[in-house]
Each structure stands twice: as C-alpha cells, then as structure tokens.
C-alpha cells in the first residue's frame, strides 16, 4: 500500500528494519518528511484541459503515506480537483484555500482535531470529503454547501449536533462509523439518502422522522435493545441493518410496521432475538413485502405461512400486543 520509497523515504524492507529497531529500543518517534516539488510532481496525474481550453494541466494529486506534517507547497497548484493526503501527520489544511476547483478531498488518518480555521468555506465546489481516522469531535467550522458525501469514520464524535440542512443542503451520504455516539438524534438533513452509524454505542433511535429521503440506515454493532424510534416519516427506507445489537424482545418488531411499505432488506443477525426458531415469521408479520432477511431471500413458503397463521389467528397469539401498540 505504501509508495514512500519514491521520495527517499524508507523502502518496505528498510521500514520493517526501522520498526523492529524502534520496538527494541522503545523509541516511538514519528518520522516526518517535508513536501517537495519533486514529491508533488511524482503524485500528479489525470491530464485535463484548463478552463480556457487552450492549455492542459494535471488535476489529480496523490500524496498518501509521505510522512507529511505540512502541505504548504500544494497551494500554487490551484487547478487540482482531486487530492488525497491520507496517512500523514497533518493538523493544518489551510494551504488548500487556494485550490478553489477541488471536487474531491481525502484526509484520512491524519491528526486534524477541528474544522475551525480550516479552508472549507473557500472550496465552493467540494463534493466529497473524507476525514476518517482523525481527532474530530464536532463539525463546528465546516461549511460545504456543495458537499454530497462526508466520511467522519473513526473520530471522537459523541453527538451529531450541527448536521443541519441549511449547511449541508446537498449531503446525500454521511458516514460516522466507529465514533462514540449513543443516540441517532441531531441530524436534520431532509436530503440525506444513506446514513452509516455502525460500531458506535447507540442505545436509542431518535430524530429519524426528519430523514424523509433516507434509503439506507446502517446500525451494525451498537447497543440497541429496541427498534422504537423508527418513523413513518422515513418514507423511502429500503435497507436497515441492526446486526450485532441487543434486540431480544419480539414485541419491539412492531416498530417495523412503520416502514413496512418501503423496506426491502433487513439484517437482524447476531441479536438474541434470532435464537428464536420462528423469528423470520415474526418479522414477516410486520413486513409482508420484505424481500430479504439477513442473508437469505424471503421464500414463497414463508409468505404462505404468514397468510395461514393470520387466517388461523396464530399471529396475534404469538406476540403480546399492548393496548397502544399502533398509536
């Protein structure tokens, strides 16, 4: 994966020897390299015409795994549209302010701790931003009205405050896997289509009624023991993944009826509930149009069983409906 040897940084063999030596001596000092014009030239690709159409320039720059803690030298390359500076030691992205044509920016696995003071307000055309594996805890200072996809996986978010439609009018995909969220509340993005929240500590589904265009909700490996919080306002939800949670009570499946007209695929595996031999039948009671449950398609035989059970009155006998179940 590493291409560091192009610029005089350690080759794979030398890097392994260096790592072993550091482990033996207890020295964990990070090696830092300075960005040079030669390194930039080696990372350029994708030749394209400029705005006037009379000249050509490279519009893609990849500077992954270079050990960089400063990217000031990129500021003069204002035609760059695609930039990847992942796997470095960056804290300051202000040199990017002059790259006003940027469409796509990856800053994964760096040391950025805040959006305040960063240049995103000067990047009016930015559509994809990936900041996975940094030290972010909030989005204060992030303004990106053209942004369509935002990846904040593996940071330190505990709340999702600030995700408002007026700041992210075009945001369609939001990834917040591997943070410290304990609730889904805080997102008011009516145009959001996909939301990935796996590997948090989410215990409550809240605020989902605002996500009217959401088609994918991914909540694998959290701490949910209930599906309460699903909303009829989620008018386009097609895929729901709650694998690896703590859902045990069949009665919580009643909440699925709120999304029964659109939901096509549901993943419930690795929940205590699935230890019940007829959990698939229980699910289909509330989702008669479901096409796939866990990894397996819903069979005609399972649909027929639901119809037969319903006719025989066995469905209501199997589940304990409270008086306010459908209120």
N, C-alpha and C positions, 0 to 999 in steps of 0.2 A: 504493500500500500504506500510505503514511503518512497519519495523521489528526491530525498535530500542530497544525495551524492552528486547531483548535477552542479551544485554550487559550492563544493568544497566542504560541505558538512559531512558528518560521519557516514560512511557506507554501512550497509547492513551488518557486515562482519565486524567492522570497527565499532559500530554502535553496540553490538552484543558484548564485545570485549569491554567497552567502556562501562556498560551497565553492570556487568559482573564485578568490575573493579570497584565501582561505587558502592555496590551492595556489600562487598567485602570490607570496605573502609568506613561504611556508614555515611558516606558523602552523598547527599541528595540534591546538590546544586544543579539548577536547570541551565542547560546550555542555551544561550541566546545569540542569534545572528542578526546582523544589520542588513536591511533590504538594500540591494544594489541595483543599478540599471541593468547589469548583466542578468541578475536573477529575474527581473521583470521581463526582459526580452525572451528569456527561455520559457516563461509562462504564458506568453501571448499566443492566441490562435483565433480562428474564425475571421478571415478577411472579409470585409464588407465595405460597400460604398458609403461615403460620408453624406451628410445632408444635401450638399450641393450636387452630388452625383458625379463629380469630376475627379475625385480622389478616392483612394481606398485606405482603410486602416483596420487594425485588429481590434475586435470588440469584446473578446473574452480573455480573462486573465485568471490563472490558477496559481495560487501561492500557498498551497497546503503543505503542512509538515516542514516548514522552513525555520522553525525556532524563532520567529519574529516577535519582537515586542514593540515595533514601530513600523508604520506603513506610510510615513510622510512622503516617500518617493513616488507613490502612485498618484498624487494629487494633480500632476501635469498630464495624466493620461485620461483626459476628460471625454474621450469617445467610448470608454469602456461601458458595456451594457451588462455583462455577466462577470461577476467577481466571486472567487472562492478563496477565503483566507482562513479556512478551518485548520484546527490543530496547531495553533501557535500560542503566543502568550500575550495577546493584545488586550488592552484595557481601554484604549482611546481610539475611536473611529472617526474623529473629526477631520482627518485628511480626505475623507470621502466626500466632503461637502461640495467639492468642485466636479464630482462625477455625476452631473445632473441628468445624464442619459441612462443611469443604472435602472435595469429592469429586474435584476436577479442578484441577490446577495446572500452568501453563506458565510457565517462567522462561528460555526460550530466549534465547541471545545477550545474556548479561549478563556479570558478572565474578566469579561465585561460585567460590571456589577450594577450598572444603572443606565437607563436610556437618557437621563438628564445630561445635557451637554453634548449629546451625540447629534450627528448631522441629518437625521431622517427627515426633518421638515424641509431640507434643501433638496430632497430627492423626490420630485413630484410624480415620477413615472414608475417608482418601485412597486413591483407586483408580487415578488416572492422574497421573504426574509426568513432566514433560518438562524436562530441563536441558541441552538441546543447545546447543553453542556457548558453553560456559563455560570454566573453568580447572581443572576437577576432575581429580584423578589417582588417587583411590581412593574407596571408599564408606564409610570409617570414619565412624561417627556417624549413618548412615542406618538408621533403624528404621521400617518401614512394613508391618506385618503384613497390612493390607488391600489393599496395592498389587497391581494386576493388570497394569499396563503402565508400563514405565520406559524413558525415552529419554535416553541419555547420549551421543548422537552428537556428534562434533566436539569432544571434550575431550582430555585428555592421558593416558588410561589406557594403561599398559604391561603390566599384569597384571589378571586378573579375580578376584583374591583377595577373599573376603568374601561372595560370592554363594552363601549357604547357605540351605537350605530352612527352617531354623528362624527365620530373619529375614525371609524372603520366601515364606511358605507359599502365597500365592495368586498369585504372579507368573506370568503366562502369556506375556507378550511383553516381550522385552528387546532394546533397540537400542543397539549400540555401534559404529556405523559411524564411519569417519574418525578412529580413535584411533591408538595406536602398539602394538597387540597383536601379538605374534609367535607366540602359541600360543592354542589354544582351552581350555587347561587352567584350572581354578579355579572352574568353575561346578558347583555341586551343587544343582540345582533340579529335583527329580523331577516337578514340576507344570508346568514350562516347556513351552510349545507352539510358540513362534516365537522364533528367535534370528537377529538381523541383525548380521553382522560384516564387511560389505563395506568396502573401502578402508582396510584395516589393512596390516600387513606379516607376516601369519600364514604361517609356514613349516611348522607341524606341527599335525596334528589329534590332540588328546589330551583325555582325560577325558570323551569323548562318551558313554561307556557309562552314565553316570549320568542321561542325559536320556531317560528311558523314554517320556515323552509328547510328545516333540518331533515336530511335523509339518512344520515349515519350517526349513531351515538355509540361510542366505544368506551366501556367502563370496566374492562377486564382487570382483575387483581386489585379490587378495592375492598371495602368493609361493609357493603350494603347487606342488610338483612331484610329489606323490603323494597318493593317497586313503587311504593307510594310516592307521588311526585311526577309520575308520567302524566301528560296532559293531553286533553282533546285538542288543545291549541297547536299541538305538533302534527299538523295536517299532512305532512309529507314523509313522515318517518318510515323508512323501509328496512333498516338494519339496526338491530340492537344487540350488543354484546355485553353480557354481565357475567361472563365466565370467571370462576375463581373468586366469588364473593361468599357471603354467609347466608344466602337465602334458603330457608328451611321450611317455612310455613306455606302450604298450598294456597291458603286464603289470600296471600299477597299477590297471587296471579290475577286476581280480579282487576288490578290496575291495568293489565294488558288490554282489557276491553276498550280502553280509551283510545288506543292506537290500532284497533283491530282492522279497520278498513284499509290501511296502507301498509302495515308491517308485513314484510315478505320473508325475512330471515331473523331468527332469534338464537342466540348462543347462551345456554344455561349450564353447560357442563362445569364440573368441579364446584358445584354448590351442594349442600346437604340434601336439597330437595330431590336431586336426580337419583338418589338412592331408593326412592320410591319406584316400584316396578311399573306403575301406570302414570308416571309424571308427564309423559308425552300426551297422553289422553287428557290429563288435567289442563295442560297448556292449550291444546286444541279446542277445549271447551270455550275458551275466551278468544281464541284466534282461529276461527274456522277457515280463513283464507290464507293462513300461513303456508309457505312453500317449502321452507327448510327449517328444521330444528336441530341445533348443534350441527354435526357434520352430515346428517342424513336427511334426504328429502322426505317430506310428508307423503305417506303412501295412500292409495285409494282405500286400502283396508282400514287404515286408521281413521280416515274421514267417515267411512261407513260405520265404524264402531261408535263414533261420536253421535251420529244420527240415531243409531239403535239405542244407545244409552239415554239420549234425550227423550226418545219416544217412551222408554220404559221408566222414566223418572229417576234414573240412577245418577245423573249428573248432579242434581240438587242434593241427593243423599250423600254424595261423596264429599262435597265441600260444605263447610259451615258458613252460611251466608249471614252476616249481621244485618239488622234491620235497615241500616243506612248504606248498604253495600254499593248502591248505584246512585247515591245522592251526589 
